[in-house]
Every structure is written in C-alpha cells, then in structure tokens.
Amino acid sequence: MAYNTKPIKKDLDGKPIPQYFNPVTDEYEELRGTGGASRTILYDNNGNPVLIVNGKLSVIADPVKLAGNDTILQGNITLNGNVQQLHSNTPCKIVTIQAHPDNQGYVYVGKSNVSSTTHMAVLTPGSFFTITATNLNLIYVRGTVGDKISYGGEV
C-alpha cells in the first residue's frame, strides 16, 4: 500500500515523531539510531566517534582544494603609443591590469580597436581594472610612449 495512505505516528501530545515509512511492514516506524538507540553516533574518517565541544561538533576535515587555482600569470608591458596585445596566446580565467603609479598619461583597455574614444576602461596612474577572459590575446592596451602596465591573473 502507498505511504500516503497510512497514518503517521504521534507522541502523547499528538505531535508527529521522527519516523520513516517501511515498505516491508507497510507502515511508519519510529526512527531510531544504530541498534535501536534513540540517537545516532557520528564517526570520523578514522572510525572514531565525533565529539561535541562547547555545543559544537568537533570535526577534523580534510583540506578543500578549489579547482582552477593552481597557476597564476603575470607580465609587464612598456607602452609604445600604439595598440598592444597583452600576450599572443595565453589562456586565462581572470586578469587584472594595473597602470604604473609613475605613468604620465592614461592607459586605455579594450579590444583590438582600443583608443581614447573606444575602450572598456581608462586607467589613471596607479589604478587597475579586472576582467574575465578566456585568453590574454583578447585584451589590448594603448597609452603614452614609455608608460607601463603590469598584469596578473589566473590560468
């Protein structure tokens, strides 16, 4: 018979108790821990019971490793007054471009047609811009001859 046609178990006050539906007996049964205990004991990966310290579980967890944070990239470019590609072919996820604090002019960041009127960001000396991109060859800069930029990011 279906679980939704059977009454659930209740305590003396008529409130539902912790339970589960057992399809073998075709009824709800009281939820109990291991060996019929009224609680369940948690064990760590070494088979030791997990302790409660100051009302909190005391757990030693294995370190979590986030994917994609293994390799970083960096570079520097001295600007020549023309449009310059950050790099010819370097895959990336995110990159930050910073104008050197001693620069004399603005640095324009954008696509291959970047200019003082067509750009996605303007960097004043010392400022920076962060962008997500799949490859450094998609990002171009343009600025005053002799000014510098640094870039860094994640591969």
N, C-alpha and C positions, 0 to 999 in steps of 0.2 A: 504494500500500500504506500501511497505517497507521503512524504514527510509533512506536507502542508495540510494533511487531514487528521493528524494526530495532535492531541493537546500537549503543550509543553509543561514541564514540571515546575512547581512553585513551592516557595517556602511557607512557613506558618503564617506569614503576613500576606500571603497571596502574591508575592513578587517572584518573577522568574529567577531561577537559579542557573548557575553555569551548567551547560549541558550540550550534548551533541545528539544527532539522530543516528541510531544504529540500524542499518537496513537489514541486518540478520535477525534481530529481535523485533524489528518493525515498530520501534518506539524510541522516544527520547530517553537518554540515560544521563545520570549525574556525571558531570565532568570531573574526573579525579586525576591526580598525578600518578607517577610511576608506582606500581604496586598498590594502587588504591589509596595512596596518600592524598591528603586534602591540599597539597601543594606540589609544585614541580621543582626539582633541583636543576639548576643550570650548571653545565660543566664547560671548562675552557678547553682549548685545543690539546692540552696535555692530560685531560681526563680528571682534572682537579675541580672540586666544586667552586663556583664563583661566589665570592664573599660579598657581603653588604657592609660598607664602611660609611658611617655617618649618614645612613639612609640612602646611600647611592651604591650602585653596583661597582665593584672593584674589578675592572676588566683590563687585561693587558692585550691590546690589539696589535696585530701586525701592521707595520707601516703601510700607508696607502701611497701608491705611485700613480700619479696622474699621467696619462698618455700625452705625448707630444711635447713634453718639456725637456727633452734630452739635449737639444742642440740650440745654441744661440749663434747669432751672426752679428758682425759689426764691420764698419768701414768708415772711411773719411774721404771726402772729395774737396779739392780746391776748385772753386768755380772759375769758369773762363769767359763768362758773359753770354755764352750760348746755352741752348738746351742740352742737358746732360742726363743720361740714364743712370740710375743708381748703380746698377750692375747688369752685365749682359745676360746672365741666366742663373739665378739663384732662387730656388723655391723658398717660400716663406709663408708664415701664417699671419704675422703681425709685425709691423716695423714702426719705429719712432725715428723721426728725422729732427735733428736739432741744429739750429744756426749757431755758429760760434759766437760767443759773447763779444769778441773784438771786431765782428764784421762791421763794415762801413755802410752797407745797404740792406735791402730786403732780399729774402730768398723766396722764390715762388715755387710751389709744389703742385704738380698736376700730371696730365697725360703728355704725350709726345708733342703737343702743340702749346705747352705751357708758356705763358707770357705774363706781363704785368696786368693785362686785361683779361686773360683767360687762364684761370688757375683754380685749384680747390683749396689752397691755403697760402697765406702770406706769413713768412716767419721774420719777425724782427730779431735783431741780435740777441742771442741767448734763449729765444723761445723755441718751442718744439711742437711737433704735430705727430699724432699716432694714427695709423691706418691699417686695416686688414687688407691683405692682398695675397694672391697665390704665388707671385713671383716678383722679385725686385725689378725685373725688366719692364714692368708695367708702370713704374713710378719714375718721374722725371723732375729735375730741378733746374732753375735758372736764377742767376744772381750776378752781382757785381764781380768783375775780374779780381781775383785774389781773395775774395771772401771764402769761407769754408763751412762745410756742414759735416756732421757726424751722423751715422745711422746705426741702429741696432735693433734686433728683433729675435723672433723665434722661428726656427725652421720646422 
